[in-house]
Amino acid sequence: MGIINKKLTDREKAAIFWHIFGGVDDWKALYLAALDEPYTGPEKNLSDFASKWKRTPKIQDYLQAVQEIRFKILQAAQQKGFEEGRAAVLDNVHTETANGARSTKFVDYSDPANQARKLNELVNTADDPGEALDALKVIMQAQKADREAAKDNKIARYYIPLQCSGCPLMEKRRRQPSK
């Protein structure tokens, strides 16, 4: 194989693809893979030959072209993944309207009101009685937790005078004429 050769061989193309898509950065190994015949020269010259081969315009041009192909492939895969993810999210937020048509809207189920709405919907539309019972149990647990939280939040305030002489009741008693 001559470096002077202006046309890329299939082995050279394969070596470039191996570098771009296979992640091989050892240019000596790439050069050896691109050779048409086994390398019989001295080992000390191999790095020099590989470097010269790498810097030839035919290799640099093809390297750039394959990098652009890889970029386009990655971009297309990323776009496809984005579209699939978006479609999956939209499928999860479809709701049925009263006439049975599906409409798309986002529902935030971290809001307790939305959770309660969804549980009520599950109870009302469940085909399986076990599913409805499970939803009812969740509703009842939430109500019980709400009642307990309300009990915990009741604050009892007791006002005690710091001294008996400052108590308004005591002052009122002193001002009354004695009988």
C-alpha positions as CSV (number, residue, x, y, z in Angstrom):
1,M,0.0,0.0,0.0
2,G,1.4,3.3,-0.9
3,I,0.7,6.5,0.9
4,I,1.1,8.2,-2.4
5,N,-2.0,6.4,-3.7
6,K,-4.7,9.0,-4.0
7,K,-7.6,6.6,-3.9
8,L,-8.8,5.1,-0.6
9,T,-8.8,1.3,-0.4
10,D,-11.6,-0.6,1.3
11,R,-9.1,-1.5,4.1
12,E,-8.3,2.2,4.7
13,K,-12.0,3.0,4.8
14,A,-12.6,0.2,7.3
15,A,-9.7,1.4,9.4
16,I,-11.3,4.9,9.5
17,F,-14.7,3.5,10.5
18,W,-12.9,1.4,13.1
19,H,-11.4,4.6,14.5
20,I,-14.7,6.7,14.4
21,F,-17.2,4.1,15.4
22,G,-15.0,1.6,17.2
23,G,-13.2,4.2,19.3
24,V,-9.7,2.9,18.4
25,D,-7.2,5.7,18.9
26,D,-4.0,3.7,18.2
27,W,-3.0,4.9,14.8
28,K,-0.3,2.2,14.5
29,A,-3.0,-0.4,14.8
30,L,-5.2,1.4,12.3
31,Y,-2.3,1.7,9.9
32,L,-1.6,-2.0,10.2
33,A,-5.2,-2.8,9.6
34,A,-5.3,-0.5,6.5
35,L,-2.2,-2.2,4.9
36,D,-2.9,-4.5,2.0
37,E,0.1,-6.7,2.9
38,P,1.7,-7.5,6.3
39,Y,4.1,-4.9,7.6
40,T,7.7,-6.2,7.4
41,G,9.6,-3.1,8.1
42,P,11.4,-2.2,11.3
43,E,9.2,-1.5,14.4
44,K,10.9,1.9,14.9
45,N,9.6,3.2,11.6
46,L,6.0,2.1,12.2
47,S,5.0,5.2,14.2
48,D,6.4,7.4,11.5
49,F,4.6,5.6,8.7
50,A,1.3,5.6,10.6
51,S,1.7,9.4,11.3
52,K,2.4,10.2,7.7
53,W,-0.5,8.0,6.5
54,K,-2.8,9.7,9.1
55,R,-1.9,13.2,7.8
56,T,-2.5,12.5,4.1
57,P,-5.3,14.5,2.5
58,K,-7.2,11.4,1.4
59,I,-7.3,10.1,5.1
60,Q,-8.1,13.5,6.5
61,D,-10.9,14.2,4.0
62,Y,-12.4,10.7,4.6
63,L,-12.0,11.1,8.4
64,Q,-13.9,14.3,8.3
65,A,-16.7,12.8,6.1
66,V,-17.1,9.8,8.4
67,Q,-17.2,12.1,11.5
68,E,-20.0,14.1,9.8
69,I,-21.9,10.8,9.1
70,R,-21.4,9.8,12.8
71,F,-22.7,13.2,14.0
72,K,-25.8,12.9,11.7
73,I,-26.5,9.3,13.0
74,L,-26.2,10.4,16.6
75,Q,-28.3,13.4,16.0
76,A,-31.0,11.3,14.3
77,A,-30.9,8.8,17.2
78,Q,-31.2,11.6,19.7
79,Q,-34.1,13.1,17.9
80,K,-35.8,9.7,17.6
81,G,-35.3,9.1,21.4
82,F,-36.7,12.5,22.1
83,E,-39.7,11.9,20.0
84,E,-40.3,8.5,21.6
85,G,-39.9,9.9,25.1
86,R,-42.3,12.8,24.2
87,A,-44.8,10.3,22.8
88,A,-44.6,8.2,25.9
89,V,-45.2,11.2,28.1
90,L,-48.2,12.3,26.0
91,D,-49.6,8.8,26.1
92,N,-49.5,8.9,29.9
93,V,-51.4,12.2,30.2
94,H,-54.3,11.4,27.8
95,T,-57.6,11.6,29.5
96,E,-61.0,10.7,28.2
97,T,-63.6,13.4,27.9
98,A,-67.3,13.0,28.5
99,N,-68.1,11.9,24.9
100,G,-65.2,9.4,24.9
101,A,-62.8,11.5,22.8
102,R,-59.2,11.6,24.1
103,S,-57.7,14.9,24.9
104,T,-54.2,15.7,26.0
105,K,-53.4,17.6,29.1
106,F,-50.7,17.4,31.8
107,V,-51.9,16.5,35.3
108,D,-49.7,17.1,38.3
109,Y,-50.4,14.1,40.6
110,S,-48.2,15.6,43.4
111,D,-51.1,17.8,44.2
112,P,-53.4,16.0,46.7
113,A,-56.5,17.3,44.9
114,N,-55.4,15.7,41.6
115,Q,-54.6,12.5,43.5
116,A,-58.1,12.5,45.0
117,R,-59.7,13.1,41.6
118,K,-57.7,10.3,40.0
119,L,-58.6,7.9,42.8
120,N,-62.3,8.8,42.5
121,E,-62.0,8.2,38.7
122,L,-60.4,4.8,39.4
123,V,-63.2,3.8,41.8
124,N,-65.9,4.8,39.4
125,T,-64.4,3.3,36.2
126,A,-62.7,0.2,37.6
127,D,-63.6,-3.1,35.8
128,D,-62.2,-5.2,38.6
129,P,-63.8,-4.9,42.1
130,G,-60.5,-5.5,43.7
131,E,-59.0,-2.5,41.9
132,A,-61.9,-0.3,43.1
133,L,-61.5,-1.7,46.6
134,D,-57.7,-0.8,46.6
135,A,-58.5,2.7,45.4
136,L,-61.1,3.1,48.2
137,K,-58.6,1.9,50.8
138,V,-56.2,4.5,49.6
139,I,-58.9,7.2,49.8
140,M,-59.8,6.1,53.3
141,Q,-56.2,6.1,54.5
142,A,-55.7,9.6,53.1
143,Q,-58.9,10.8,54.9
144,K,-57.7,9.2,58.2
145,A,-54.3,10.9,57.8
146,D,-56.0,14.2,57.2
147,R,-58.1,13.8,60.4
148,E,-55.1,12.9,62.5
149,A,-53.2,15.9,61.1
150,A,-56.1,18.2,61.9
151,K,-56.1,16.9,65.5
152,D,-52.4,17.5,65.8
153,N,-52.8,21.0,64.5
154,K,-55.4,22.0,67.2
155,I,-53.6,24.4,69.5
156,A,-54.9,24.9,73.0
157,R,-54.0,28.3,74.4
158,Y,-54.2,28.9,78.1
159,Y,-53.6,32.4,79.4
160,I,-52.3,32.5,82.9
161,P,-51.3,35.7,84.6
162,L,-47.8,36.0,85.6
163,Q,-48.8,37.3,89.0
164,C,-52.0,37.2,90.9
165,S,-51.9,40.9,91.5
166,G,-51.9,41.6,87.8
167,C,-54.9,39.4,87.1
168,P,-57.9,41.3,85.7
169,L,-60.3,39.1,87.7
170,M,-58.5,40.0,90.9
171,E,-58.5,43.7,90.0
172,K,-62.3,43.6,89.4
173,R,-62.8,41.8,92.7
174,R,-60.8,44.5,94.6
175,R,-62.8,47.3,93.0
176,Q,-66.2,45.9,94.0
177,P,-67.5,47.2,97.3
178,S,-67.5,44.6,99.9
179,K,-70.8,43.5,101.3
